[in-house]
């Protein structure tokens, strides 16, 4: 399937070029609290441009800071593609949270690492994460109509008029007063389909098939706009390249 829909170029958070207090920098990136920075410095675990630093109030360039013999982790905004497994949730304060799959310090970053939209506990597949609020908004704004592609396994064979009903944009969900946007259905077998949506209502895929008198057994998101999982294993993540996160259109 091919989608070509222009969208405005996503803006990336500008790189911080000004100096920043050491205690603020390390606490902002989740390494420790501001008061604990002094302990890191006293233990000789922090270097700036190769030299040991002793003053927590010193103003430093993030690109020159190393902790425990490694450069600090993502001093500016970062962008991830994650393969969400079944059983995980997108909430921050849940023991089943997706954030358990990432380094501990990332959970304490400011701004917080957040998902671009959500997938429920029983849905797997591609999920984007970032701490860049502008970029997150770019890829979640409803007016951009970003296509999401889902692989769906159904309990019953698909009814013959399902594709036409979904494409017409007239399907009403229980409890709502506006129909779903037109969706594209591609049948793989009588019980397995690829469904492409351009909106993200609450449990929309499951509710759409319920309105068609069917039940979703498994649900997996294969693509979110131009972002594909590829061979990324469940529970794993990778950083987006500069070219990926600067995409201007959906292929």
N, C-alpha and C positions, 0 to 999 in steps of 0.2 A: 504494500500500500504506500501511496505517496501523498504527502501533505505539503502544501506550500503556502504559508500564510505569513506575510510580513509582520514583524513586530519591531517596536522601537528598541534600539540597542540598549542592553542592560548596562547601567553605570556601575563601575566597581568603586569601592571605597578608596579614596585617594590615599596613597602611601604617606605615612606620617614621617616627615623629614625633620621636624623640630625635635630638639632634645626633650627628654622626659625624665622625671625623677626615677631613680632606680627602684625605690620601694613601691611607687605607684605602678611602674611597668611590670614588675614581677607579680604583684598581687592582681593586677588586671588580667594577666595571662594565666592565672590559676596556679602558679607555682607555690604560693604560700600567702599568708596574711601580710599586711604591711609591717606589722610588728615583728614577724618572723624573718623578714629580710635581713635584719641585723645578724641573726644567727648564721644565715648562709654566708654573709660577708666575713664574719668572725672565723668561720671554719675554712675560709679560703676557697670557697666553691664557686665564686663568681669572678670572671675576668672581663675587662673591657679593653678591646684592642690588644689583647694578649697580656694585659697587666692586671694584677689583683686590685680589687676595689674594696675600700673599707668604709666609705661613707654612704649610708642609705639615702641621704638627701642629694647625692651627686646627680647632676643631669647628664644623661647618656644618650647615645644614638643606638637604637634598638638593634641595628644591623651589626654592631660591634660587640654585643653582649653574649657571653657564653656562660652556661651553668653546668657544672659537673662535666667539664671538658667537651660540651656540645653547644652549638649555637641555640639560642632560645627558640622555642617552638612557635612558628607562625606569629610573629610580632604584629602583623597586620591582619586584615580580613583573610579568611580562608573558605574554600568551597569544596564540598565533598559529594561524591556519588556513592550511595550505600545500598547494598542488597539487603533489604529488610526481611528477616526470616519470619515464619509463622510464630505466634506466641508472644511477640514483642509489641509494645505499645509506644506511642510517640509522646506521651506525657513525660515531664521532667521528674515528677515526684512519685514514681511507681517503681517497685523492685523489678518489674518486667520491662523497664524503659529501654529503648534502643541505645540510650546514652551509656549504658553499661558496657557496650562493645567498643567504646572509645577510651583513650587515655584519661585517667582520673582527673588530671588538671583541667582538661577541656570542659568538665562540668562546672568549673568555677570561673570560667572566663567572663569578662565583661567587655562588650555585650555578650549575651549568652548564645551558645550554639543552638540553633533552632532548625526544625525541618520545614521544607517548602511544601506546605500542605501536610496531610496526614494519611496514613494507612491504618486500618483497624487491626486488632490482634489476629484476626483470621485471614488477613490479606498479606501476601508477600510481594516482593518486587522492588523496583527502582524507587529510591527516595533521595532527594537532594537535601543537603544541610549546609548552613552557612551562619556566620555571625555578622553578615553585612545586611542591614535592614533594607537598604534600597534595592539590592539585588533580589532579596527574598520577595519584596513587594512586586518587583518586575515579573517574577515567575509565578505569582499567585493571583495577580489582579484578574478578576473575572472578565473584564472587558477585553483581555488579550485572547481569550478562548483557546488556551493551550491544549492541544490534543493529548489525551491519555489513552494508551492502548492496553487493554486487559485481555488476558487469556482466561476464559471462563469454562468451567465444567458444570454441566447442568444435571439435575436429577432425572428430568424427562426429556424426550426428544423435542427439539425446537419446533414450535408451531410454524406452519408454512408461511403465514403472513407477518412473522415477527420482523423481518428486515424492513419491510415496507412501513410498518407501524413506527419503528424506531427512526427511520429516515425522514418520516413526515413531520417529526417534531410536534406530535399531538399527544404523546403518551403522558397521562397524568399519574402522579405518584400519590399514594394514600396520604391524606392530611395536607396536601399542597394545593394551591389555587392557580399555579402557572405550569404549563407543560414543560417537559424536558426539551432541551435543545435537540435538534436533529443529531442522530448518532449513526455510525456506520457499523454494520454487522457483516462479518466474514465467517462462513461456516467451514470448520475443519472436519468435523464429523457431525452426526445428528445430535450429539450431546456436548460437543466442544466447539467453542467459537472464539473469535477475536472481536472485541467490541471497542470502538473508538469513540470517546466522549470529548466534549470541549467545555465541560463544566465539572464542578466537584461538590455536588450536594452530599449531604450526610447519607452514607451507605447507599449511594445512588445506584450502583450496579445491581446490588442485591434487590433493591426495591423495584428497579425497572423490570427485572425478570419475574418478581413476585406479581407485578401488574400484568404480566403475560402468562400468569398461572404456572409458573415454574419456580424451581428452587436452585440456588447456586450452591454447589458442593465445594468447589475450590475456586479461588480467585487470586490471580497473579498479575501484577502490573509489569508489562514488558518494556514500556517506553513512557517517558514524560517529555513531551515536546521532542527536541532533538537528542535527548539523553537516553541511551540504551544501556542495559546491564552488561551485554557481552557475556564473557565467561566468568564474571566476578562471582565467587562463591557466596552463598547465604551467610550473613553475619559479617561480611568483609566490606571494606570501603576503599576508595581511591580518591586522590585529589583530582579535581578538574584541571585541565590545562588552561592556559591563558586563552587560547583559541576557542576552547569549549565554552568558557564562561563569558566570552564576549560575543557569542552568537548573535547575529542580527536578524535571523529569520529561521523558521522551522522548515527543514527540507521536506 
